[in-house]
Amino acid sequence: MSLSSEIETILFIASRPLTLNKITEIVEKDKKEVEEALKELVAWYDQKEGGIKLMRDGSKYELVSNPQNAKAVRKFLKDELTGELTKPSLETLSIIAYRGPVTKGELETIRGVNCSLIIRNLLIRGLIESEESKQDGLNYYQITFDFLRHLGVSDVKELPDFDKLNRDHNLEELLKEDKLKSDEFKT
């Protein structure tokens, strides 16, 4: 796999712009090599007339939708934001409300499916927020004050059966098991 391909994949799955230093750290390559690969990617996306562009802002890079498609994007997002939440979205939101702060990996372990698009949708709607942990570098998701206000509660502990669902024994075991497997895989 080429370095450009690896960087493109990382930028595609990232939920935020990444700095040159962060990309260099992730791909474990020389900073000059990463810079050169990024220049090649920017040039490739600039010459290609596709729906995706690679945007650079200082030392930050992010894959974004082509500005020429703004009208279609606005229409899609309007439908996404005003439509009802799907059953999977409600399920994910409930897990975040009762278990948060929670990582994407933990959500996917509990639900058993990829949650990237649902997380994006909930972030766009302002129902959840993300915060990167300085300790492990992971994003942790939790519900927003707007979501609590919408429900008419001032604290997550006011949610029905909060104590029971917040720390369910079966979920704790599932998450521990998944963490052990993940740690074994890393070594």
C-alpha positions in Angstrom: 0.0 0.0 0.0 1.4 3.4 -0.9 1.8 6.2 1.7 -0.6 8.4 -0.3 -3.3 5.7 -0.1 -2.7 5.2 3.6 -3.0 9.0 4.3 -6.1 9.3 2.1 -7.8 6.5 4.1 -6.9 8.1 7.4 -8.3 11.5 6.2 -11.4 9.8 4.9 -12.3 8.1 8.3 -11.2 11.1 10.4 -14.1 13.1 11.9 -12.0 16.3 12.0 -9.1 18.0 10.2 -5.7 16.4 11.0 -2.4 18.2 11.4 0.7 17.2 9.5 2.3 16.1 12.8 -0.7 13.9 13.7 -0.7 12.3 10.2 3.1 11.7 10.5 2.6 10.1 13.9 -0.1 7.8 12.7 1.7 6.6 9.5 5.0 6.4 11.3 7.0 7.9 8.4 9.4 10.8 8.0 7.7 14.2 8.1 9.1 15.1 4.7 7.7 11.9 3.1 4.3 12.7 4.5 4.5 16.3 3.3 5.3 15.1 -0.2 2.5 12.5 -0.2 0.0 15.2 1.0 1.2 17.5 -1.8 0.6 14.7 -4.3 -2.9 14.1 -2.9 -3.8 17.8 -3.0 -2.7 18.0 -6.6 -4.5 14.8 -7.5 -7.8 16.0 -6.0 -7.4 19.5 -7.5 -7.1 18.1 -11.1 -9.8 15.6 -10.6 -13.4 16.8 -11.0 -14.9 14.6 -8.4 -17.2 15.2 -5.5 -14.4 15.2 -2.9 -11.6 17.7 -2.4 -8.6 17.6 -0.1 -8.5 20.9 1.8 -5.5 22.4 3.4 -5.7 25.0 6.1 -2.2 25.8 7.5 -0.9 22.5 8.7 -4.3 20.9 8.8 -5.8 18.6 6.2 -9.3 17.3 5.7 -11.3 15.6 3.0 -14.4 17.8 2.2 -17.2 17.8 -0.3 -16.6 19.7 -3.5 -17.9 23.3 -3.1 -19.5 23.1 -6.6 -21.9 20.5 -5.1 -23.0 22.8 -2.2 -26.7 22.9 -3.4 -27.0 19.1 -3.3 -25.2 18.9 0.0 -27.5 21.5 1.6 -30.6 19.6 0.4 -29.3 16.3 1.7 -28.3 17.8 5.1 -31.7 19.6 5.4 -33.4 16.2 4.9 -31.0 14.6 7.4 -31.5 17.3 10.0 -35.3 17.7 9.8 -36.2 14.1 9.3 -37.0 11.8 12.1 -34.3 9.8 13.7 -34.0 6.2 12.5 -34.2 3.3 14.9 -30.4 2.7 14.7 -29.9 6.5 15.4 -32.2 6.3 18.5 -30.4 3.2 19.7 -27.0 4.8 19.4 -28.2 8.0 21.0 -29.6 6.0 23.9 -26.3 4.2 24.4 -24.5 7.5 24.4 -27.0 9.0 26.9 -26.8 6.1 29.3 -23.2 5.0 28.9 -21.4 8.2 27.9 -18.8 9.4 27.5 -18.2 6.4 25.2 -15.8 5.8 22.3 -16.9 4.8 18.7 -15.3 1.4 19.4 -17.4 0.9 22.5 -20.5 1.9 20.6 -19.7 -0.5 17.8 -19.0 -3.3 20.2 -22.4 -2.8 22.0 -24.3 -2.4 18.7 -22.3 -4.9 16.6 -22.2 -2.6 13.6 -20.3 0.4 12.2 -21.6 3.6 13.7 -19.7 6.2 11.7 -22.6 7.7 9.7 -25.0 7.7 12.7 -22.4 9.5 14.9 -21.9 12.0 12.1 -25.7 12.6 11.9 -26.1 13.0 15.6 -23.1 15.4 15.7 -24.6 17.5 12.9 -28.0 17.6 14.7 -26.2 18.8 17.9 -27.5 15.9 19.9 -24.1 14.6 20.8 -20.6 16.1 21.1 -17.1 14.7 20.8 -14.1 15.4 22.9 -10.6 14.0 22.3 -8.9 12.5 25.4 -5.4 13.7 26.0 -4.6 10.4 27.6 -5.4 7.9 24.9 -6.1 10.2 21.8 -9.6 8.7 21.4 -12.8 10.7 20.8 -15.4 10.3 23.5 -19.0 11.0 22.7 -21.6 12.3 25.1 -25.0 13.9 24.8 -25.3 17.7 24.7 -27.1 20.1 26.9 -29.5 20.8 24.0 -30.5 17.2 23.9 -31.1 17.2 27.7 -33.1 20.4 27.4 -35.2 18.9 24.6 -36.0 15.9 26.9 -36.9 18.3 29.7 -34.3 17.1 32.1 -31.2 18.9 33.5 -29.0 15.8 34.2 -28.6 12.4 32.5 -29.3 10.8 35.9 -32.9 11.9 35.5 -33.4 9.6 32.6 -35.6 6.6 33.3 -33.8 3.6 34.9 -30.5 5.5 34.6 -28.8 3.7 37.5 -29.8 0.3 36.2 -28.8 0.9 32.6 -25.8 3.1 33.1 -23.5 0.3 34.3 -25.1 -3.0 33.2 -23.0 -6.0 34.2 -23.4 -7.8 30.8 -22.3 -4.7 28.9 -19.3 -4.3 31.2 -18.2 -7.9 30.5 -18.7 -7.4 26.8 -16.6 -4.2 26.7 -13.9 -5.9 28.9 -13.8 -8.9 26.6 -13.5 -6.6 23.5 -10.7 -4.6 25.1 -8.7 -7.7 25.9 -9.1 -8.9 22.3 -8.1 -5.4 21.0 -5.0 -5.4 23.3 -4.0 -8.9 22.1 -4.3 -7.8 18.5 -2.0 -4.8 19.1 0.8 -6.9 20.5 
